[in-house]
Amino acid sequence: MQGGLFVAQVLERLWDIGYVTTSGSCNCVGLMGPALGGGMGRYEGFYGLVADNILSMNVVLADGSEIVVSPKSHPDLWWAMRGAGHNFGIVTSLDLKIYPRSTDAWSYYVYLYKGDSLEKVIKTANSLLANGTMPKELGFFGILTSIPPVDPVNPSISWTIWYAGHQQEAEPFVRPFLDAGPLITQNGSVPYPQIPDAVSSGLNSAVCQGNRSRITRPAGLQSINATAGRLVYNSLRDLVHANPAYSSSGILYEGYSTLGVRNQRADDSAYPHRDDIVLSAASAEYAYDPSLDATANSWSKAALKILNDGQPGRKPTAYVNYAMGDEPPEQIYGYEPWRLERLRNLKQKYDPLNRFSTRASTNDFDHSFVDATT
């Protein structure tokens, strides 16, 4: 698989010949970039992260040399590239596992609620998550954001559920979301490559459009705290009321089945967050205007604190592909001391001049590790 391929291109080609693979969930991102940071998506309940399915990589190192990275070739870098790969080289191509497709139809359900239904929706979502035992066929994408047809004044709730199979099989899982009282509903059954378009993450969706500023700060969760949800909803409401330019901002809750992710050994790769069940984020979005950046940055930090405060006693985690880059490296790469020590040593070996760096990079390898985002 060559570098630069979009998710949509890979999904469509494989589906046409009867196969599927792991990928990110948004059609307009590349497949390889997310894979180097882990790579969450709709097939992770079946097969794990994208990084878990890489067989080998062709990599250009900082000194210009080209190498093959695999379990047998540069095994030290093989560990690092799967979870922290953005810090070590350029992947020009890779070999990735593919699987025969198990169903010809994927079902989707879109439910739109007013803000006063938030606690009901969160309770229903947590029941579906089932402490990390959600069936592999299921997943959801929830967002608190402005949806004028639902509520022209205050933020609304969009909750989208997908199921790898036919609608009659999905019905028991989605019925509680319907019981929570959505004002607008939509559902259907389509081939898998069409699911992103159906749930607003396709090539033509708002999230894939350019000339937008997005300041996103992630929080890994083990469940969705309803009190924190209400507080962060109020924070979003106040932001948009103060300046409607931020009306596209939102609070995200991505829930994928983690069964396939947890089946992998935690120390097998640099990806450190296999205990996370929900990927949440505070995302400030607005038409490009640098004068709006300071408020967006301040709000996203405050909203992130609310999300993390909703799981007292648990250290914050930050998915590298969503991270801003100013997080402590432990949040991104793991709190076990051996993880950062190993990454720092490999950085010294493969990129001592820090050729591969990102927004918050530093050359002080003794005290920090280069943070990376996609």
C-alpha positions as YAML, in Angstrom:
chain: A
units: angstrom
residues:
- id: 1
  name: MET
  ca: [0.00, 0.00, 0.00]
- id: 2
  name: GLN
  ca: [1.53, 3.29, -1.12]
- id: 3
  name: GLY
  ca: [1.82, 6.42, 1.00]
- id: 4
  name: GLY
  ca: [-0.73, 9.17, 0.43]
- id: 5
  name: LEU
  ca: [-3.75, 6.91, -0.07]
- id: 6
  name: PHE
  ca: [-6.97, 8.25, 1.46]
- id: 7
  name: VAL
  ca: [-9.11, 5.94, 3.55]
- id: 8
  name: ALA
  ca: [-11.92, 6.17, 0.99]
- id: 9
  name: GLN
  ca: [-9.68, 4.87, -1.80]
- id: 10
  name: VAL
  ca: [-8.59, 1.85, 0.23]
- id: 11
  name: LEU
  ca: [-12.06, 0.92, 1.48]
- id: 12
  name: GLU
  ca: [-13.68, 1.14, -1.94]
- id: 13
  name: ARG
  ca: [-11.00, -0.87, -3.72]
- id: 14
  name: LEU
  ca: [-10.96, -3.65, -1.17]
- id: 15
  name: TRP
  ca: [-14.75, -3.85, -0.95]
- id: 16
  name: ASP
  ca: [-15.00, -4.29, -4.70]
- id: 17
  name: ILE
  ca: [-12.88, -7.44, -4.50]
- id: 18
  name: GLY
  ca: [-14.57, -8.79, -1.37]
- id: 19
  name: TYR
  ca: [-12.21, -7.64, 1.38]
- id: 20
  name: VAL
  ca: [-11.98, -5.12, 4.23]
- id: 21
  name: THR
  ca: [-9.21, -3.78, 6.43]
- id: 22
  name: THR
  ca: [-8.70, -1.61, 9.48]
- id: 23
  name: SER
  ca: [-8.58, 2.14, 8.92]
- id: 24
  name: GLY
  ca: [-9.49, 5.45, 10.47]
- id: 25
  name: SER
  ca: [-13.17, 6.34, 10.43]
- id: 26
  name: CYS
  ca: [-12.98, 9.53, 8.34]
- id: 27
  name: ASN
  ca: [-12.69, 9.21, 4.57]
- id: 28
  name: CYS
  ca: [-10.57, 12.31, 3.94]
- id: 29
  name: VAL
  ca: [-7.55, 11.34, 6.03]
- id: 30
  name: GLY
  ca: [-4.73, 9.16, 4.84]
- id: 31
  name: LEU
  ca: [-4.51, 5.60, 6.04]
- id: 32
  name: MET
  ca: [-0.85, 5.64, 7.07]
- id: 33
  name: GLY
  ca: [-0.70, 8.75, 9.24]
- id: 34
  name: PRO
  ca: [-3.27, 7.55, 11.77]
- id: 35
  name: ALA
  ca: [-1.75, 4.06, 11.68]
- id: 36
  name: LEU
  ca: [1.56, 5.38, 13.03]
- id: 37
  name: GLY
  ca: [-0.28, 6.70, 16.10]
- id: 38
  name: GLY
  ca: [-2.42, 3.60, 16.56]
- id: 39
  name: GLY
  ca: [-5.31, 4.11, 14.18]
- id: 40
  name: MET
  ca: [-8.82, 3.78, 15.62]
- id: 41
  name: GLY
  ca: [-11.75, 2.80, 13.43]
- id: 42
  name: ARG
  ca: [-14.87, 0.77, 12.91]
- id: 43
  name: TYR
  ca: [-13.14, -2.58, 12.48]
- id: 44
  name: GLU
  ca: [-11.03, -2.39, 15.63]
- id: 45
  name: GLY
  ca: [-13.53, -4.53, 17.53]
- id: 46
  name: PHE
  ca: [-12.82, -7.30, 15.05]
- id: 47
  name: TYR
  ca: [-9.12, -6.91, 14.32]
- id: 48
  name: GLY
  ca: [-7.57, -4.27, 16.60]
- id: 49
  name: LEU
  ca: [-6.00, -0.96, 15.66]
- id: 50
  name: VAL
  ca: [-4.59, -0.24, 12.22]
- id: 51
  name: ALA
  ca: [-1.11, -0.45, 13.79]
- id: 52
  name: ASP
  ca: [-1.91, -3.96, 15.01]
- id: 53
  name: ASN
  ca: [-2.45, -5.07, 11.42]
- id: 54
  name: ILE
  ca: [0.72, -3.75, 9.81]
- id: 55
  name: LEU
  ca: [3.00, -6.53, 8.51]
- id: 56
  name: SER
  ca: [5.95, -4.40, 7.40]
- id: 57
  name: MET
  ca: [6.86, -0.83, 6.48]
- id: 58
  name: ASN
  ca: [9.27, 0.76, 4.03]
- id: 59
  name: VAL
  ca: [10.75, 3.70, 5.91]
- id: 60
  name: VAL
  ca: [13.06, 6.58, 5.00]
- id: 61
  name: LEU
  ca: [15.13, 7.54, 8.03]
- id: 62
  name: ALA
  ca: [16.49, 10.94, 9.02]
- id: 63
  name: ASP
  ca: [19.85, 10.21, 7.37]
- id: 64
  name: GLY
  ca: [18.14, 9.49, 4.05]
- id: 65
  name: SER
  ca: [18.60, 5.73, 4.15]
- id: 66
  name: GLU
  ca: [15.74, 3.42, 3.20]
- id: 67
  name: ILE
  ca: [14.99, 0.40, 5.36]
- id: 68
  name: VAL
  ca: [12.35, -2.26, 5.83]
- id: 69
  name: VAL
  ca: [10.83, -2.25, 9.31]
- id: 70
  name: SER
  ca: [9.17, -5.47, 10.44]
- id: 71
  name: PRO
  ca: [9.30, -7.95, 13.34]
- id: 72
  name: LYS
  ca: [12.50, -9.39, 11.84]
- id: 73
  name: SER
  ca: [14.07, -6.23, 10.39]
- id: 74
  name: HIS
  ca: [14.88, -3.44, 12.85]
- id: 75
  name: PRO
  ca: [12.57, -4.93, 15.50]
- id: 76
  name: ASP
  ca: [13.35, -2.09, 17.90]
- id: 77
  name: LEU
  ca: [11.97, 0.45, 15.42]
- id: 78
  name: TRP
  ca: [9.10, -1.91, 14.62]
- id: 79
  name: TRP
  ca: [7.93, -1.48, 18.22]
- id: 80
  name: ALA
  ca: [8.24, 2.33, 18.13]
- id: 81
  name: MET
  ca: [6.71, 2.95, 14.71]
- id: 82
  name: ARG
  ca: [3.40, 1.44, 15.82]
- id: 83
  name: GLY
  ca: [2.16, 4.14, 18.18]
- id: 84
  name: ALA
  ca: [4.91, 6.78, 17.99]
- id: 85
  name: GLY
  ca: [5.92, 6.40, 14.36]
- id: 86
  name: HIS
  ca: [5.69, 10.06, 13.41]
- id: 87
  name: ASN
  ca: [8.88, 10.71, 15.34]
- id: 88
  name: PHE
  ca: [11.15, 8.31, 13.47]
- id: 89
  name: GLY
  ca: [10.77, 8.41, 9.70]
- id: 90
  name: ILE
  ca: [8.71, 8.67, 6.55]
- id: 91
  name: VAL
  ca: [6.69, 5.59, 5.61]
- id: 92
  name: THR
  ca: [6.59, 5.35, 1.82]
- id: 93
  name: SER
  ca: [4.58, 2.12, 1.74]
- id: 94
  name: LEU
  ca: [3.44, -0.71, 3.97]
- id: 95
  name: ASP
  ca: [1.93, -4.16, 3.92]
- id: 96
  name: LEU
  ca: [-1.36, -4.41, 5.82]
- id: 97
  name: LYS
  ca: [-3.54, -7.37, 6.70]
- id: 98
  name: ILE
  ca: [-6.83, -7.62, 4.83]
- id: 99
  name: TYR
  ca: [-9.83, -9.81, 5.64]
- id: 100
  name: PRO
  ca: [-12.74, -11.31, 3.69]
- id: 101
  name: ARG
  ca: [-15.80, -9.17, 4.30]
- id: 102
  name: SER
  ca: [-18.22, -10.89, 6.64]
- id: 103
  name: THR
  ca: [-21.40, -8.99, 5.74]
- id: 104
  name: ASP
  ca: [-22.68, -7.19, 2.67]
- id: 105
  name: ALA
  ca: [-24.56, -4.54, 4.67]
- id: 106
  name: TRP
  ca: [-23.76, -2.08, 7.43]
- id: 107
  name: SER
  ca: [-26.64, -0.43, 9.28]
- id: 108
  name: TYR
  ca: [-26.57, 3.12, 10.59]
- id: 109
  name: TYR
  ca: [-28.81, 5.20, 12.84]
- id: 110
  name: VAL
  ca: [-28.67, 8.96, 13.36]
- id: 111
  name: TYR
  ca: [-30.50, 10.43, 16.35]
- id: 112
  name: LEU
  ca: [-30.73, 14.18, 17.02]
- id: 113
  name: TYR
  ca: [-31.78, 15.42, 20.46]
- id: 114
  name: LYS
  ca: [-32.23, 18.70, 22.30]
- id: 115
  name: GLY
  ca: [-29.75, 19.41, 25.06]
- id: 116
  name: ASP
  ca: [-32.14, 18.48, 27.85]
- id: 117
  name: SER
  ca: [-31.86, 14.81, 26.80]
- id: 118
  name: LEU
  ca: [-28.11, 14.69, 27.48]
- id: 119
  name: GLU
  ca: [-28.20, 12.64, 30.68]
- id: 120
  name: LYS
  ca: [-30.54, 10.06, 29.09]
- id: 121
  name: VAL
  ca: [-28.31, 9.73, 26.05]
- id: 122
  name: ILE
  ca: [-25.15, 9.36, 28.14]
- id: 123
  name: LYS
  ca: [-26.76, 6.67, 30.30]
- id: 124
  name: THR
  ca: [-27.81, 4.80, 27.17]
- id: 125
  name: ALA
  ca: [-24.34, 5.12, 25.63]
- id: 126
  name: ASN
  ca: [-22.66, 3.79, 28.76]
- id: 127
  name: SER
  ca: [-25.00, 0.80, 28.76]
- id: 128
  name: LEU
  ca: [-23.98, 0.08, 25.19]
- id: 129
  name: LEU
  ca: [-20.27, 0.41, 26.02]
- id: 130
  name: ALA
  ca: [-20.75, -2.17, 28.78]
- id: 131
  name: ASN
  ca: [-17.41, -1.45, 30.46]
- id: 132
  name: GLY
  ca: [-15.47, -2.28, 27.31]
- id: 133
  name: THR
  ca: [-17.45, -5.36, 26.27]
- id: 134
  name: MET
  ca: [-19.55, -3.71, 23.53]
- id: 135
  name: PRO
  ca: [-20.01, -6.22, 20.68]
- id: 136
  name: LYS
  ca: [-17.45, -5.98, 17.91]
- id: 137
  name: GLU
  ca: [-20.10, -5.09, 15.33]
- id: 138
  name: LEU
  ca: [-21.13, -1.90, 17.14]
- id: 139
  name: GLY
  ca: [-19.84, 1.62, 17.53]
- id: 140
  name: PHE
  ca: [-21.01, 5.19, 17.88]
- id: 141
  name: PHE
  ca: [-20.04, 8.77, 17.27]
- id: 142
  name: GLY
  ca: [-21.63, 11.38, 19.53]
- id: 143
  name: ILE
  ca: [-21.22, 15.12, 19.35]
- id: 144
  name: LEU
  ca: [-22.59, 18.07, 21.28]
- id: 145
  name: THR
  ca: [-22.77, 20.94, 18.83]
- id: 146
  name: SER
  ca: [-25.06, 23.54, 17.27]
- id: 147
  name: ILE
  ca: [-27.80, 21.99, 15.10]
- id: 148
  name: PRO
  ca: [-30.27, 24.81, 14.31]
- id: 149
  name: PRO
  ca: [-33.10, 22.56, 13.03]
- id: 150
  name: VAL
  ca: [-33.14, 20.90, 16.45]
- id: 151
  name: ASP
  ca: [-32.48, 23.97, 18.60]
- id: 152
  name: PRO
  ca: [-31.69, 27.36, 17.02]
- id: 153
  name: VAL
  ca: [-30.34, 28.78, 20.30]
- id: 154
  name: ASN
  ca: [-28.52, 26.11, 22.33]
- id: 155
  name: PRO
  ca: [-26.25, 23.19, 21.42]
- id: 156
  name: SER
  ca: [-27.93, 19.94, 20.46]
- id: 157
  name: ILE
  ca: [-26.88, 16.30, 20.54]
- id: 158
  name: SER
  ca: [-26.13, 14.12, 17.54]
- id: 159
  name: TRP
  ca: [-25.63, 10.42, 18.25]
- id: 160
  name: THR
  ca: [-24.83, 8.06, 15.40]
- id: 161
  name: ILE
  ca: [-24.67, 4.29, 15.82]
- id: 162
  name: TRP
  ca: [-23.39, 1.82, 13.25]
- id: 163
  name: TYR
  ca: [-23.65, -1.95, 13.13]
- id: 164
  name: ALA
  ca: [-21.82, -4.47, 10.94]
- id: 165
  name: GLY
  ca: [-24.91, -6.34, 9.81]
- id: 166
  name: HIS
  ca: [-28.55, -5.97, 8.94]
- id: 167
  name: GLN
  ca: [-31.01, -3.72, 10.72]
- id: 168
  name: GLN
  ca: [-33.03, -6.49, 12.32]
- id: 169
  name: GLU
  ca: [-29.86, -7.60, 14.10]
- id: 170
  name: ALA
  ca: [-29.05, -4.05, 15.25]
- id: 171
  name: GLU
  ca: [-32.53, -3.23, 16.53]
- id: 172
  name: PRO
  ca: [-32.08, -4.41, 20.16]
- id: 173
  name: PHE
  ca: [-28.97, -2.27, 20.53]
- id: 174
  name: VAL
  ca: [-30.40, 0.95, 19.09]
- id: 175
  name: ARG
  ca: [-33.91, 0.80, 20.55]
- id: 176
  name: PRO
  ca: [-32.85, 2.49, 23.85]
- id: 177
  name: PHE
  ca: [-31.56, 5.51, 21.89]
- id: 178
  name: LEU
  ca: [-34.94, 5.85, 20.25]
- id: 179
  name: ASP
  ca: [-36.59, 5.58, 23.67]
- id: 180
  name: ALA
  ca: [-34.47, 8.55, 24.80]
- id: 181
  name: GLY
  ca: [-36.66, 10.82, 22.65]
- id: 182
  name: PRO
  ca: [-34.81, 12.13, 19.59]
- id: 183
  name: LEU
  ca: [-36.53, 14.91, 17.64]
- id: 184
  name: ILE
  ca: [-35.08, 13.79, 14.31]
- id: 185
  name: THR
  ca: [-34.09, 10.28, 13.24]
- id: 186
  name: GLN
  ca: [-32.55, 8.72, 10.17]
- id: 187
  name: ASN
  ca: [-31.45, 5.16, 9.44]
- id: 188
  name: GLY
  ca: [-30.45, 2.93, 6.60]
- id: 189
  name: SER
  ca: [-28.35, 0.02, 5.41]
- id: 190
  name: VAL
  ca: [-25.45, 0.49, 2.98]
- id: 191
  name: PRO
  ca: [-22.20, -1.19, 1.89]
- id: 192
  name: TYR
  ca: [-19.35, -0.48, 4.29]
- id: 193
  name: PRO
  ca: [-17.53, 2.10, 2.10]
- id: 194
  name: GLN
  ca: [-20.68, 4.25, 2.18]
- id: 195
  name: ILE
  ca: [-20.92, 4.35, 5.98]
- id: 196
  name: PRO
  ca: [-18.68, 7.45, 6.31]
- id: 197
  name: ASP
  ca: [-20.97, 9.40, 3.95]
- id: 198
  name: ALA
  ca: [-24.04, 8.21, 5.85]
- id: 199
  name: VAL
  ca: [-22.69, 9.35, 9.22]
- id: 200
  name: SER
  ca: [-21.12, 12.69, 8.16]
- id: 201
  name: SER
  ca: [-17.47, 11.68, 7.90]
- id: 202
  name: GLY
  ca: [-17.30, 11.28, 4.12]
- id: 203
  name: LEU
  ca: [-15.24, 13.29, 1.66]
- id: 204
  name: ASN
  ca: [-17.96, 15.94, 1.30]
- id: 205
  name: SER
  ca: [-18.77, 16.23, 5.01]
- id: 206
  name: ALA
  ca: [-18.12, 19.40, 7.00]
- id: 207
  name: VAL
  ca: [-15.25, 17.79, 8.90]
- id: 208
  name: CYS
  ca: [-13.37, 17.24, 5.62]
- id: 209
  name: GLN
  ca: [-13.55, 20.82, 4.37]
- id: 210
  name: GLY
  ca: [-10.53, 23.10, 4.30]
- id: 211
  name: ASN
  ca: [-9.92, 26.71, 5.29]
- id: 212
  name: ARG
  ca: [-11.07, 25.92, 8.82]
- id: 213
  name: SER
  ca: [-9.26, 26.22, 12.12]
- id: 214
  name: ARG
  ca: [-9.62, 23.36, 14.56]
- id: 215
  name: ILE
  ca: [-8.13, 23.27, 18.04]
- id: 216
  name: THR
  ca: [-8.82, 19.81, 19.39]
- id: 217
  name: ARG
  ca: [-7.82, 18.40, 22.77]
- id: 218
  name: PRO
  ca: [-8.48, 14.69, 23.44]
- id: 219
  name: ALA
  ca: [-9.29, 12.76, 26.58]
- id: 220
  name: GLY
  ca: [-9.33, 9.00, 26.82]
- id: 221
  name: LEU
  ca: [-12.22, 7.79, 29.00]
- id: 222
  name: GLN
  ca: [-13.46, 4.50, 30.40]
- id: 223
  name: SER
  ca: [-17.05, 5.74, 30.53]
- id: 224
  name: ILE
  ca: [-18.90, 8.99, 29.93]
- id: 225
  name: ASN
  ca: [-19.52, 10.95, 33.10]
- id: 226
  name: ALA
  ca: [-22.97, 12.57, 32.95]
- id: 227
  name: THR
  ca: [-22.09, 15.38, 35.37]
- id: 228
  name: ALA
  ca: [-19.01, 16.26, 33.35]
- id: 229
  name: GLY
  ca: [-21.12, 16.01, 30.22]
- id: 230
  name: ARG
  ca: [-23.56, 18.60, 31.49]
- id: 231
  name: LEU
  ca: [-20.77, 20.93, 32.62]
- id: 232
  name: VAL
  ca: [-18.96, 20.74, 29.31]
- id: 233
  name: TYR
  ca: [-22.26, 21.23, 27.46]
- id: 234
  name: ASN
  ca: [-22.82, 24.43, 29.44]
- id: 235
  name: SER
  ca: [-19.28, 25.53, 28.63]
- id: 236
  name: LEU
  ca: [-19.90, 24.99, 24.90]
- id: 237
  name: ARG
  ca: [-23.21, 26.85, 25.12]
- id: 238
  name: ASP
  ca: [-21.55, 29.84, 26.75]
- id: 239
  name: LEU
  ca: [-18.76, 29.87, 24.13]
- id: 240
  name: VAL
  ca: [-21.22, 29.96, 21.23]
- id: 241
  name: HIS
  ca: [-23.55, 32.47, 22.87]
- id: 242
  name: ALA
  ca: [-20.60, 34.82, 23.41]
- id: 243
  name: ASN
  ca: [-19.46, 34.51, 19.79]
- id: 244
  name: PRO
  ca: [-21.46, 32.60, 17.15]
- id: 245
  name: ALA
  ca: [-18.29, 32.29, 15.07]
- id: 246
  name: TYR
  ca: [-17.58, 29.21, 17.20]
- id: 247
  name: SER
  ca: [-20.92, 27.55, 16.39]
- id: 248
  name: SER
  ca: [-19.22, 24.62, 14.63]
- id: 249
  name: SER
  ca: [-17.33, 23.72, 17.82]
- id: 250
  name: GLY
  ca: [-18.27, 20.62, 19.73]
- id: 251
  name: ILE
  ca: [-17.62, 17.94, 22.30]
- id: 252
  name: LEU
  ca: [-16.89, 14.57, 20.71]
- id: 253
  name: TYR
  ca: [-17.47, 11.07, 22.04]
- id: 254
  name: GLU
  ca: [-16.19, 8.24, 19.85]
- id: 255
  name: GLY
  ca: [-17.10, 4.77, 21.04]
- id: 256
  name: TYR
  ca: [-15.57, 1.80, 19.21]
- id: 257
  name: SER
  ca: [-15.69, -1.80, 20.33]
- id: 258
  name: THR
  ca: [-12.36, -2.38, 22.04]
- id: 259
  name: LEU
  ca: [-12.47, -6.18, 22.00]
- id: 260
  name: GLY
  ca: [-9.89, -6.50, 19.23]
- id: 261
  name: VAL
  ca: [-7.68, -3.81, 20.77]
- id: 262
  name: ARG
  ca: [-7.55, -5.48, 24.15]
- id: 263
  name: ASN
  ca: [-6.70, -8.82, 22.60]
- id: 264
  name: GLN
  ca: [-3.23, -7.47, 21.76]
- id: 265
  name: ARG
  ca: [-0.37, -7.46, 24.24]
- id: 266
  name: ALA
  ca: [0.03, -4.03, 25.81]
- id: 267
  name: ASP
  ca: [3.82, -4.08, 25.49]
- id: 268
  name: ASP
  ca: [3.85, -5.26, 21.87]
- id: 269
  name: SER
  ca: [3.92, -1.71, 20.47]
- id: 270
  name: ALA
  ca: [4.42, 1.89, 21.51]
- id: 271
  name: TYR
  ca: [0.64, 2.46, 21.57]
- id: 272
  name: PRO
  ca: [-0.12, 2.86, 25.32]
- id: 273
  name: HIS
  ca: [-3.89, 3.36, 25.67]
- id: 274
  name: ARG
  ca: [-5.48, -0.08, 25.36]
- id: 275
  name: ASP
  ca: [-7.50, 0.49, 28.54]
- id: 276
  name: ASP
  ca: [-9.30, 3.52, 27.07]
- id: 277
  name: ILE
  ca: [-12.89, 2.78, 26.03]
- id: 278
  name: VAL
  ca: [-14.11, 6.17, 24.77]
- id: 279
  name: LEU
  ca: [-12.16, 8.73, 22.78]
- id: 280
  name: SER
  ca: [-13.55, 12.13, 23.72]
- id: 281
  name: ALA
  ca: [-12.35, 15.57, 22.71]
- id: 282
  name: ALA
  ca: [-13.12, 19.27, 23.02]
- id: 283
  name: SER
  ca: [-12.88, 20.73, 19.53]
- id: 284
  name: ALA
  ca: [-13.06, 24.45, 18.78]
- id: 285
  name: GLU
  ca: [-13.80, 24.92, 15.08]
- id: 286
  name: TYR
  ca: [-14.27, 28.12, 13.11]
- id: 287
  name: ALA
  ca: [-13.57, 29.76, 9.77]
- id: 288
  name: TYR
  ca: [-9.89, 30.65, 9.56]
- id: 289
  name: ASP
  ca: [-9.35, 33.79, 11.64]
- id: 290
  name: PRO
  ca: [-6.25, 34.08, 13.85]
- id: 291
  name: SER
  ca: [-8.02, 36.60, 16.08]
- id: 292
  name: LEU
  ca: [-10.24, 33.74, 17.30]
- id: 293
  name: ASP
  ca: [-7.37, 31.42, 18.23]
- id: 294
  name: ALA
  ca: [-6.75, 32.60, 21.79]
- id: 295
  name: THR
  ca: [-10.34, 32.15, 22.95]
- id: 296
  name: ALA
  ca: [-10.58, 28.80, 21.17]
- id: 297
  name: ASN
  ca: [-7.41, 27.59, 22.84]
- id: 298
  name: SER
  ca: [-8.51, 28.77, 26.27]
- id: 299
  name: TRP
  ca: [-11.95, 27.18, 25.93]
- id: 300
  name: SER
  ca: [-10.59, 23.85, 24.69]
- id: 301
  name: LYS
  ca: [-8.22, 23.64, 27.66]
- id: 302
  name: ALA
  ca: [-11.03, 24.38, 30.13]
- id: 303
  name: ALA
  ca: [-13.37, 21.88, 28.45]
- id: 304
  name: LEU
  ca: [-10.67, 19.22, 28.45]
- id: 305
  name: LYS
  ca: [-10.17, 19.70, 32.18]
- id: 306
  name: ILE
  ca: [-13.89, 19.09, 32.72]
- id: 307
  name: LEU
  ca: [-13.72, 15.86, 30.71]
- id: 308
  name: ASN
  ca: [-10.70, 14.60, 32.63]
- id: 309
  name: ASP
  ca: [-12.10, 15.68, 36.00]
- id: 310
  name: GLY
  ca: [-15.04, 13.38, 35.23]
- id: 311
  name: GLN
  ca: [-12.84, 10.36, 35.95]
- id: 312
  name: PRO
  ca: [-11.23, 11.18, 39.32]
- id: 313
  name: GLY
  ca: [-8.28, 9.04, 40.26]
- id: 314
  name: ARG
  ca: [-7.39, 8.20, 36.67]
- id: 315
  name: LYS
  ca: [-4.45, 9.85, 34.97]
- id: 316
  name: PRO
  ca: [-5.32, 11.78, 31.77]
- id: 317
  name: THR
  ca: [-4.51, 10.16, 28.44]
- id: 318
  name: ALA
  ca: [-4.24, 11.84, 25.03]
- id: 319
  name: TYR
  ca: [-4.53, 9.98, 21.72]
- id: 320
  name: VAL
  ca: [-1.56, 11.19, 19.69]
- id: 321
  name: ASN
  ca: [-3.52, 11.56, 16.45]
- id: 322
  name: TYR
  ca: [-5.80, 14.13, 18.12]
- id: 323
  name: ALA
  ca: [-3.26, 15.71, 20.43]
- id: 324
  name: MET
  ca: [-2.27, 19.38, 20.24]
- id: 325
  name: GLY
  ca: [1.35, 18.59, 21.07]
- id: 326
  name: ASP
  ca: [1.58, 20.65, 24.27]
- id: 327
  name: GLU
  ca: [0.47, 17.78, 26.50]
- id: 328
  name: PRO
  ca: [2.98, 16.15, 28.85]
- id: 329
  name: PRO
  ca: [4.60, 13.27, 26.93]
- id: 330
  name: GLU
  ca: [3.36, 10.76, 29.49]
- id: 331
  name: GLN
  ca: [-0.25, 11.53, 28.52]
- id: 332
  name: ILE
  ca: [0.50, 10.69, 24.89]
- id: 333
  name: TYR
  ca: [3.06, 7.88, 25.14]
- id: 334
  name: GLY
  ca: [2.20, 6.24, 28.45]
- id: 335
  name: TYR
  ca: [2.96, 6.60, 32.14]
- id: 336
  name: GLU
  ca: [5.09, 3.47, 32.50]
- id: 337
  name: PRO
  ca: [8.64, 4.84, 32.82]
- id: 338
  name: TRP
  ca: [10.07, 2.18, 30.51]
- id: 339
  name: ARG
  ca: [7.98, 3.42, 27.58]
- id: 340
  name: LEU
  ca: [9.44, 6.92, 27.42]
- id: 341
  name: GLU
  ca: [12.91, 5.66, 28.22]
- id: 342
  name: ARG
  ca: [12.74, 3.24, 25.33]
- id: 343
  name: LEU
  ca: [11.40, 5.89, 22.95]
- id: 344
  name: ARG
  ca: [14.08, 8.40, 23.96]
- id: 345
  name: ASN
  ca: [16.82, 5.84, 23.37]
- id: 346
  name: LEU
  ca: [15.43, 4.98, 19.95]
- id: 347
  name: LYS
  ca: [15.15, 8.66, 19.06]
- id: 348
  name: GLN
  ca: [18.81, 9.10, 19.89]
- id: 349
  name: LYS
  ca: [19.66, 6.13, 17.70]
- id: 350
  name: TYR
  ca: [17.55, 6.87, 14.63]
- id: 351
  name: ASP
  ca: [17.03, 10.65, 14.64]
- id: 352
  name: PRO
  ca: [19.52, 12.37, 16.96]
- id: 353
  name: LEU
  ca: [19.19, 15.70, 15.15]
- id: 354
  name: ASN
  ca: [15.39, 15.70, 15.51]
- id: 355
  name: ARG
  ca: [14.63, 15.88, 11.79]
- id: 356
  name: PHE
  ca: [11.18, 14.50, 12.43]
- id: 357
  name: SER
  ca: [9.52, 16.94, 14.77]
- id: 358
  name: THR
  ca: [6.08, 18.41, 15.30]
- id: 359
  name: ARG
  ca: [4.40, 21.33, 16.99]
- id: 360
  name: ALA
  ca: [5.87, 20.85, 20.45]
- id: 361
  name: SER
  ca: [9.11, 19.11, 19.67]
- id: 362
  name: THR
  ca: [12.36, 19.56, 21.56]
- id: 363
  name: ASN
  ca: [15.93, 18.38, 21.26]
- id: 364
  name: ASP
  ca: [16.24, 17.80, 25.01]
- id: 365
  name: PHE
  ca: [15.95, 14.03, 24.79]
- id: 366
  name: ASP
  ca: [17.15, 13.50, 28.33]
- id: 367
  name: HIS
  ca: [14.05, 15.10, 29.78]
- id: 368
  name: SER
  ca: [11.41, 14.88, 27.11]
- id: 369
  name: PHE
  ca: [10.35, 12.99, 24.06]
- id: 370
  name: VAL
  ca: [9.24, 14.55, 20.84]
- id: 371
  name: ASP
  ca: [5.45, 14.85, 20.85]
- id: 372
  name: ALA
  ca: [3.74, 13.92, 17.60]
- id: 373
  name: THR
  ca: [0.39, 14.41, 15.96]
- id: 374
  name: THR
  ca: [-1.03, 13.61, 12.55]
...
